[in-house]
Amino acid sequence: MIIIKTLKEIIENNDLNLEDFIFYGNNIAKINNYLDKEKRGKLVLVTSTSPTKYGEGKTTLAISLNDSLNSLNYKSIVALREPSLGPVFGTKGGANGGGCAKIVPEMPINLHFTGDIHAITTANNLLSAIIDNHIFQGNSLLIKDIKHERCIDLNDRSLRNVSINGTLTKFNISTASEMMAILCLSRDREDLREKLGNILVGYNNDKKEIFVRDLNCVNALMLLLEDAIKPNVVKTLEDNLALVHGGPFANIAHGTSSIVSTRYALNHFDYTVVEAGFGSDMGALKYFDIVARQNKDLIPDVTVLNTTIQSLKYNGNNDLKKGISNLEYHIDNMLRFTNNLIVVLNKHESDKDEDIKYIEDYVIRRGLAFSLSTGYLNGSSGSLDAAKKIVELAKTKDKELNLSYELYDDLKLKISKFCKKNFGVHNIVYSDDALKSLELINKGKFKDLPICIAKTQYSITPHKDVLGYPKDFDITIKDIKLFSGAGFITIYLGNILTMPGLSSDANYLHM
């Protein structure tokens, strides 16, 4: 007989204090007391080979691994990002996992949940209104060139280019906004306050930087984000705890759940499973280069590289022997950062034994651990082998974090080092807009920030149809933006969009 537990029962079973939680019914809560304590647990980072239209099941694997670790009597929790309404109603759909490895309640998590993304959107757009009002009321700061942009958590291509008060601007999707990145990269309320104050509003006539703190509105923004910074707690189908907090896109923003949720998990659990969005060239690179660079306690103890036979065949034009080059790239990529790497093949029912054996043999020849997961079909029992191997890997010391560049490097040098080392780029071309932005940033006080690459998630290159393991290709940098509040500089490659559109067969048609 299956006994379904309430969230309160599961929290108590994990020796957590119910008084530290604010409950939204029986199955959703916020952590009211999330402040740091001494770190106790191991961190497992789940990433993937390049995503395809078939889906690689990275979230499903992360949830399944968490359930498996709990079934092995380790105290474990998974920390995931909150779904964005853009993909929910667009092409990708929800982000709850799948099959027997899900977080619940599914519909509330996919939609309004606890209102965090709404709060982020409102804070972002309040700031836009405050900037416009300051200019209307006399513009004592002499703001001329506004850099802050509005956002909405929907796919709406008509908002890519708009005119407001005679000025051309645009909306971003909320999950790609600086406000979202700030919430996820803040260590606590005071760090959130400082980061909000550091948001670049724009420049005056003398090209001097104007920041949010100059507008005296940080307190107003803090009020809107008061509850949003508190991590959300739900459960898996197997009655294990899951944190769902923040939702930055990994192809545009940094692509991992909040620092406060990860730190809370590490302070209270033996194992914390976190997911980095899209392939290792996106979320995992940014995790190491932005999150772990600035928070050494968040360096992963084990990295899991998820893949599927379908995705590798897709990368080889239906030829697995050609498509395995994509797995080769992602292994090479992650070995620059970690020794404790395991490749997990997410099994589909139609997978052939000879194809599974081919991938396993390749991984073993690379000297890495390999595991086959059937978490989608079997839940925790389907990922037990992977969980056991992760526990063993976590016992061995990993190498020191090996980053691509130094923060004091010139911005062009950072871009060159990062793109050549991590992507295999041959030549870098800058647009006129990018060169103008680069010059402005180099003159300012925030030029020593890390960089965040924005490009398509479907290819190592900026071109989504170039698959496999491309090498020695050229890139064009279309634009560069300073996100001084979030603490990084975003480099836009190719035709990357910060406001997606809806497809002809979008999910809203099938709801």
N, C-alpha and C positions, 0 to 999 in steps of 0.2 A: 504493500500500500504506500503510495506516494503522499507525503505530508508537505503541503506548501506552507512555508513560513512567511510571516510578515517581516517587513524590513526591520522593525524594532527588535524582533526576536533574533534576527541574524546579527544585528549590531551588538546586542547583549552577548550572543554566543562568541563574538570576537573580542570580548573584554573591553568594549568601548563604552564610554559614559553617555547614556541617553540625554543627559542635560546639555551635552555639547552639540545637539542636533535640533534643527527646526524641521518639523514634519509637514509635508504637503500630502495629507491622506496617509494611506497604509504603505505605499510603495515608492515614495519619493521623499528625499530629505535634503536639507543643506547643512553643512558643517559650520556651526556658529563659532566654534573655538578650533581654529586650524593652525595656531601659531606653532613655530618650530620647537621640536624637542630634539633629543639626541638621535641621530640616524642609527637604525638598527638593521635594516634589510638590504637585500640585493636587488639591483635594478636590471630588468630584462627589456631590451629595446627590440620591437618587431618592425621590420621593414620588408621590402619586396623587390622583385624584379620589375621591369617596366610594366605599368598597367595597360590593359587592353580592354576592348569592349566586352569581353567575357567576364571580367571581374576575377581577381586573384584570391579573394577571401581573407585578406589580411586582418580585418577586424574580427571575423569569425575565428581565425587562428588565435588571436590574442585572447579572446574570451575563453576559447577551449583550453588554452594553456593555463589560464588562471584557474579554471575548474579542475584541471588535471593536478595542478600543484596542491590545491585544497584537498583533493581526494587522496593525495599522498601524505596527508596530515601536516602539510606546511601551511602556515597562515599567509594567505596570498590575496592580492587585490589587483584588479586591472584598472588603469587610468586611460580613458578615451576622450576624444573630442565630441562636442555636441553637434548633431546634424544641422546643416544650414537649410533653410526653406528653399533656396535656389535649386540645389540638386534634388531635394525631396519631390518638388513639383516638376523638375526638369528631367534629365536623362539618368543620372546615377541612382536616384531613389534615396531611401533612408540609410542610416548608419548604425544599425542595431546588431550587426552580425547576421547569422543565418542558420537555418536548420535547427540542430540541437544545441547550438552555441550562440545564444542571444542574450541581450540585456532587455529587461522589461521594467515598466509597461511601455510597449513598443510605440503606440500612437502618440502619447504625450511627449515622449522623448523626441520623436521626429518632428513634432509641431512646436507648440509654444513652451513646453517644458516648464521651467521655473522663471521664464521671462528674461534670462540673461542676455540673449542676443538682442531682444527688444530694448533692453536698458542700454546696451552698447550703441545701438543704432540711434537712440534718442540722445545720448550724450554727445555722440559725434555730430548730429545735426543741430543740437542746441549750440554747439561751438560755432557752427557755420552761421547760425542766426546772430550770435553775439558779435562775430566779426563784422557782419553786414551792418548790424546796429551801431557798432563803434564808428564805422565809416560814415553812416548816416548822421550820427550825432556830432560830427565835427572832425573825426579822424585825427585826434591829438597825437597818435603814434605815427601818423603819416604812412599808413599801410598802402602799398601800391600793388605789389605782385603777390597775390594770395596763393598759397600752396595747399591749404587744407581743402578737402573735397567732401561732398556729402555722400551718404551711403544708404542702401536699403537692402534687406535680406531677401531679395527675390531676383530671379533672372529677368531683366527688362532691358533689352538692347536699345530701346528708344532713349534710355537715359545715359547712353555712352557719350553723347555730345549734346549739351543743352546750353541755352543762353539765360543767364540770371542777371538782372539789372544791366543788361547790355554787355555782359562779360561772358565769354565762352568758358564753360567748365564741364564737369561730368559727375556722375554718380559711380561709386564703386559698390560691389556687393559687400555687405557688412562684414563677412568673414575674411575679406581681404583688406579691411580698413586698419589704419594705424591704431584706432581705439581698441579693436579686438586684440591686436598684438600686444598692446600695453597691458591689458588685463591679464593676458596669459603669461607675460614675462615679469610681472610684478611679484616681489617676494612677500609683500604684506601691504597693509593700508598706507603706511608712510612711503614705501617705495612707489606705490600707485600714485600718491599725491605728487611726488617728485617727477615721475615720468609724465603725468598730465601737464605739469607746469613747463616741461621741456618740449612740448609739441611745437613744431615750427608753424607759425601762422602764415608768415610770408616775409617780404622784404620791403623796406622803405625806399625813398628816392635815392638814398646813398648806398643802397644794397646792404644795409644793416639788417641783421636777423631780428624778427619780432616773434616772441614766444607767447604761449598761452598765459604764463604767469604775468606778463605785461598787461593783460586784459582784466586781471583781478577776478577771474571766474573759476578758479580751481575748486573752491568750496562747492559751487553749484554742480560741477561735474562729479565731484566725489559723492554728493547726495544721491545722484542718479545711479551710481555704481556701488552703493553701500552694500547691497545684498548680492550683486552680481559677482563680486570677488570671492564669495563664499562657495567652496566646491559643492557640487551636487552628488548625491549618493543614490544609487538604485541597486538592483540585484540581477543576477543571471538566472537562467532557467533552472540551474541546479542550486539555487539559494546561496550563492556566494556574492560578496559585495563587489560593486563596481563604482568607480568615480567617473563622472561625465561632466567635464568643465572646460569651457572655451572651445572655439572652433575655427582657428586660423587655417585658411587654405594652404596647402603645401607647395602648389605650383607658383603662387604669388607671394604669400606670406611665409612664416617659418614652420607651420604645419604640425605642431604638437600641442597637447593639452597643457593646462596651466602649471606653472611652477608650484603654486600653493597646493594643488591637488597631489602632485608627484611627491613633494616633500612630506605632506601629511601621510601619504601611503608609506613612504620609506621609514617614517618615524614610528609607525604602528604595526607594520607587517613584515614578515620574513622575506617575502618576494613581492615586488611591484612590477607588473607587466604594462609597459607603455607602448603606444603605437606612433610611428612617424608616417605622415601621409605620403601616398603615391610610392614611387620607387626610391631606391637608396640614393639616387642622384638628386632627389628633391628633399623629402622630409628628413631622411637620416643624415645627409650632409649638413643640413641646417641645424639638426639637433646637436651634432658634434661641434659645429663651427660657431653657433650662436648661443644655444642653451648651455651646453657643457663647458664651453670656453669661459663663460662668465659665472658658472656654478659648478665648481669642480666636484661637489658632492653628488652631482647628477650624471656623472660619467657612467655609462652602462657597464655592468659586470659581464653581461652576455648579450650578444646581438644575434637575433634570429632573422635569417633571410628567407622569406616565404616565396614560393613560386608554384606554378602549375604547368602541366604538360600543354594545355591549351594555349597559354600565353607564350611559351617558348616556341611552339609550332607556328603561332601567329608571327613571331619575330623572324622565323625562317621561311616564310611563304609556304607553310604547311610541311616544312621539312625540319624535324626535330634536331638533326645533326647540324643544320645551319643555325637554327634558332637558339641552340644552347650557348651561342656566342653572347647572347644577352645575359645569361646567367654568369658567364665568364666575366663580363664587365662588372656586374654588381658584386661579385666576389672580390675582384681586384680592387674595386672602390672601397669596400668595407675593410679589407685587410690593411688599407692605409691607416685606419683608425683603431683597429682592434685585432687581437689574436683570438679572442673567445667568440668565434663565429660558428653557428650551426645553420645548415641549409635544411629547411623543412618543405617537403613536397605536399601541397594540399591536394589530396586525392579526390578525383571525380569518379563516379561509378563506371564511366565508359573508358577509363584509362587502361591501357594494355600493359601487361606484365613486362613485356620486353622494353617498352618505353620507360617504365619506372626503373628497371634495372640499368638502362643506359644512363639515366640521370644520376642514380646512386653511384655507379662506377666512376662517373666523371668527378663527382664531389669527393669521393674517397681518394681518387688519384691526386686531387688538390690538397689532400691531407686534412680534410675537414670532417666534422661530424655530420651525419645525415640521418634524417628521420622522415617517416611517412605518416601524415596525419589524416584521420578520417573524422575530425571533430564535427564537421557539418552533419554527418550521418549519425555519429555515436557519442557526441558530447565529450565529456572528460575522458572516457575510456579510449577515445580515438586519438588522444594526444599524450597518453601516458609515457610512451617511449621518448618523445621529445622532451617532456617535462623532466624525466629522470636524467637525460643527457644534459639538460640545462643546469640542473642541480650540481652535476659533476663539474661542468665547465666553470660554474660560479666559484668553485673552490680554488681554481688556479688564478694566479695573479695575471692581470692583463697588462699590456704595455702602456706606457705613458701616452697621454693624448697628443697626437701628432697632427698639428694644424697646418693649413695650407699657406698661411702668411702671418705676418706680425701686424698688430693693430697700428703701429707707428709707420708702417709702409705707406708710401704715396698711394692714393686711391687707384690710379692706373696700374700700379704695380700689384696691388691686392687683386684687382680684377684679372690681370694677366696670370699671376701665380695660381689663383683659384681655378680659372677656366682651363688652363693648360694641364695642371696636375690632376684635376678631378674629372674633366670631360675629354681631355685629349685634343683640345683646340689648337689649330695651327696659327691662324691669324685673326686679329681682333680689329674690327672697323667701328668707328664711332660716328653717329649721326651728328649734325650740327646742334640739335637740341641736347643731346647727351654731353657734348663738349661744353656747352654753356652751363649746364647744371654742374658738371664736374668742376669747372672754374669757380663757381659760386661756393660749392661745398668745401673746396680746398682752402678758401679764404676764411671760412668760419671756424667756430670752436668745436664742432662735432666731426671733424674729418677723420678722427682716429677710431671710428666705430667699425664693427664688422660689416660685411656685405651680405645681402640676401638676394640670390639669383631668382628672377621671375622668368619662366619659360614654359613651354609645353611639357606636360608630364609624360607624354606618350613616346618620347624619343630622348636620347642623351643629347641630341642636337636641338636647336630651336625649331626644327621642322618635324612635325608629327609623323610624317610618312617615312622618315629615315629610321629604319628599325635595326635590331641586332646590336652590334658593337662597332659603331662608326668611329673612325680615327682620322686625325689630321684634317679636320674640317674648319671652315671659317665661320665666324659669327659676326653679327652686326648688333651693336648696342644702340637701341632706339631711344632710350631715355634713362635718366638716373634721378632718384628721388631720395631726399634726406628725411628719414623718419626718426628725428632726434628724440621724440618721446619714447618710442619703442626701443630705441637704441641700436638701429641698424640703418644701412644705406641700401636701398633696393635698386638692382641693376636689371633693366628690362631687355630681354633678348627676343628678337623676332617679332611676331605679331601677337604677342601674349595680350589677352584681354582681362581687364579687372572687373568687367561687368559681363557675365555670360548671357547668352540668349536661350530661348526655349526652342526645342527641336520640333520637327513636324509630327513626331510620335512621342511627345513628352508624357511624363507619368500622370499629369493631371487628367489626361484623357481616359485613364483606366482606373480612376478612383471611384 
